[in-house]
Amino acid sequence: MKRAIYPGSFDPITVGHIDILERSLSVFDEITIVVASSSRKTSLLQPDERVELVKDVFKGKRRVKVDRWDGLIMDYARERGSHAVIRGLRAASDFEYEFMMAAMNKRLNPDVETFFMMTGQNYFFISSSMIKELFRYGGDISPYVPPLVWKRLKEKRKAGDL
């Protein structure tokens, strides 16, 4: 069985993330979405909320698993016996950072290969960071996130939790 992990902050998960995952399922039999914490980013949602949302988005898809990890993704891969990591690329600007990360990851865990996948042409401009910014200023993010995510974020805003 060909398995892979798809790590990211998924804060929030976007239609671009879903596009990468769904197309990756044509290559891998099972993919575990690993919701990771990032010290570089300001979070909109707590990690447990992100895990719950991602699980809800992929409810009923047996080939998609969801997990959470707070350390180095190569340590996760080693502990779980994962040998493939999926990374999405939107534009040339993503490539430099992702290339350096893949090189470092290869040194940390030589048994893991990184698979880069270009996002679909309709999603190349979507990033979680942009979506968070748009949401924080009251913009309509509904075209860029699954309906369930949009609904939950509006509920959290209404309740004063965001």
Secondary structure, 3 states (H helix, E strand, C coil): CCEEEEEECCCCCCHHHHHHHHHHCCCCCEEEEEEECCCCCCCCCCHHHHHHHHHHHCCCCCCEEEEEECCCHHHHHHHHCCCEEEEEECCHHHHHHHHHHHHHHHHHCCCCEEEEEECCCCCCCCCHHHHHHHHHCCCCCCCCCCHHHHHHHHHHHHCCCC
